[in-house]
């Protein structure tokens, strides 16, 4: 356990205000109190900002590795990329691949979670697919798609101890059977990569779907599908208060104005920033091709860095981002979103999506996962469970 530590004169970016300089006392990896403390081990932050460590619930890779590589080395590289960008908690995120590759990913995630954390902590897995729609699969490999009405989803339930989110195309779950089975096992079901129209996705919603995967990206919207203009999943998600959503606020997938529109509909506590970062995150934009998903999958698609994001090899589709949650927070603040709301979207909002009860805010009893930021909101240091990692 860590020895006690006091971060003196911290300006805490909290849920409702930025505090005057105050002390944060840390003991045994947790926040023991907020106030004025004497300590044998003080660290004076001289009025710098402190926020909770960022939480990224949808991220695939970085530093040349993808979670689908399913090796300890890959998990090390990605979690190091994340903590260097202020993210202390991540969900290892799969993509649509062969069932065996997904099982290998899940086995590695479980193994890695049992090791002492080196960098960002893995809080579980987010399965992005394979139960997605052909039309809405985006950069997900269509050859591996599965159907909730026809294919067995029991392998997900078998991993309910580590699976936190499953992205499905909700209109495919026509009777809500898969959604109900997952939610009854404590798994958050998220809609995305769909081709639905209201009310096709309502059985899944009534069965417990509460979240949307990167809203506006690979998602159905208002349009004519049945002869009448019906709302798509985007509009439904903005309208219905049961639903939280992810956004990739890298100024390309979603522009700042679009983020403000989404915030006006949902409020910052229902919108989680996600990096959706790929293997090429943290790598130079030199035209090099990177594998989307596992290096061992000979059918895997290739992506490259272009225009500040990752695109498919032929440039035809956005494949994911190369932007960390912290960089999104900075972009939003620069665009006029309040630091309180921007930080909330990177901390407490994603924590509530996955039911993390002791992370995502600076409160007594919470894990001492903290980012120290300077006046420009750049990262100065990062603490995971009270231990200074950066
Ligand atoms: Zn993704």
Boltz pocket constraint, residues with backbone or C-beta under 6 A from the ligand:
constraints:
  - pocket:
      binder: B
      contacts: [[A, 58], [A, 60], [A, 93], [A, 94], [A, 128], [A, 276], [A, 319], [A, 320]]
      max_distance: 6.0
